[in-house]
Amino acid sequence: MRTAIFLFLLTLAACSPSAPEIFLPVGDIKPPSLIKAGQSGPDAFDILFDEDIEPVADSFSFLPTATMAKPKASGSLLTVSLEPAAKAGEPCSLSGEARDASGNTTRFLFSFVGYNGNPVPLRLNEVQPGKNSSASNLHRDYIEFVAMEGGNLGGVQVQWASSVKVMSFVFPPCNVAEGEVVVLHCSPEGLPGEVNEAGSDLTLSEGVDASAEGRDFWTDSGGIPDETGLILLRPREGHPPVECLFFASSAKTGAVDALKFFSLLGEAAEESLWPCSSPPLWEEGFIWKSSTSKPLHRMLEGEVGPSQWYVGDSGSQSPGLVPPSNSSRGSKKSKGGMEKLG
């Protein structure tokens, strides 16, 4: 009897599946994985997977709803045509599903701004780091740009960083003419009159440093560092920078030891926007003794880097206005394609 029982158990053991077979079905159960995704133009969004896929019918949606999303797969690449194309700089979202030959499905949702095929070439011109609460010289943080040619602001990104934080603003759709002055106010007070002037009326905005001559935009992402900071301009999010200002306190010395700051400065150096050693040093920035009563101005002359910048006199802030001495043009171009004076 014992033998029979033992043989029966051996027979069961011989016929039983292995542990992996018990818990995992045979075949492909892994859903397609995303490798990269992004806009290839104003009317197309590309999504690359790690295997051949096909779009799941009726699973695609797009916002704003005026644009239809029409997917088409070619091997592992899914291209979603946008008809009509999204507006430059317009907030968008795309969702849908893709499946592989085994029926495994991946659902995705992307948020982005409409592709800008004609980003306006902007030049950094003046910066007010920090707030000056003086009754006779009241100013708050702002970054001023000059449009070197006509174009669209939509999707153009400004980043500014301290040694501990990176802030960002993406301009909304807005056609800009050559010579227009664009001011980004980085420390608003939350007043109703602090509105973005994306239309033809440049007198809409109110608040500290608003100008009827310049085009005013406002962001609550965070103020500009008072002493040491970095400002970058990109024609689109994720693209290489095309303008840079690196300013540092006269008390800062040695290698740049802030990781995010280090990374952004490395991008600027790679695009020949700011001369830096490797690793970069704090002393390679525009060195100054900070004062909230004095802005930073950019000159026409000098090589790209600290020689183009100087500390203005107290009260020399002029947001929205370009002094006559700064009205001529140069022809130096960055690798990113935005023209800047030099």
Phi, psi and omega in degrees: 000317179297320181296317180299316179297318181296317179295323179297319179292322177297321179297317177299317181296322181292328183270344185287143176289159177290165182303314179300325180291331179291317188264339182237124178292153179288138178114184183276117177240008182270123179289157178301140179255141177284135175259310175200160181206149177170171180282134174258359179173180182293340185240020181208144176230122183256138177230121181255128179253175181269006178201168179296139182221172170221147180288147176274120184301142176065016179260356188264138175217156183218142172236134003294149187290349177293341180257133178263139177260120182238104185275149174210131183255145172221097186066238181268000182258125175252119178251124179254113177281138181250116184230117351287170181299145176292150179290147180301124178081000181283132178299130184227159170216143181229129177229156180176186180223148175226146180226155179265185184295338180270000179089003177288134189243140173240128176257141183222156176216123179241138173243134183199178174248150184304140183296135179252110180278353181220063181293134182294132177285112181254149176238127173300131186233321183206144180224135174249098179279123176084170183259136173246111185269009179300133181297330182269350183212057187282121177213153175232166187309129174207159174235127182250138179234156172240133178281117182279337175213169175286155179172195181245134179282342188306122178088349177294133187247135172248132174238140173222144190222145166257187179287351183234350188211143175245129180244160187209150174217135176245124183292145175282172177303130182192119176280134184232138179269158176302135179090349179294148178256130181244127182241124175259114180270119189258001180219064181292162179261001180081023181280148180301331183280355179276083185240151178285133182261077181268355180256206184273343183271110181268008179255005185294320190278143175232168180122175182298128177075004175293145184227140176284345180268325181266170178259114188263137173228152187229142178217143176254024180294332179146154183284166177280137179305140183291322189245308186233124182198175181220134178236129178235149174237131178236141178293333176209155176301135178087350179271159180300149179291157180234352176218151183206143166224123177241109180241145186217147176297144178297345179273350182275131179219161176089188183289145175295119187247010177263119192301308182293318177301314179302316182294314180295319179295325176298322176297316180297318179295321180297327179269010179059036179267339180206126181288125181217151172275182178230110002284158181290154181247150176299325182294348181274356174280180171285111187273131180206163171259108193297147176207122181290350178272353184236130178271172173256126180248152177250134179269163174283326186274165174098158177286158177303129181131203188297335183291344180273353186245151175210160179274124179284165176293158175301128181087006181272008177299136180216057182299129180091352182236136176252115180304150180307326181293345181253016188269346179280171185238150171251197184219014181285133181243144175273168179297333182286347174101350178276129183282145176218155181288151180200000000 
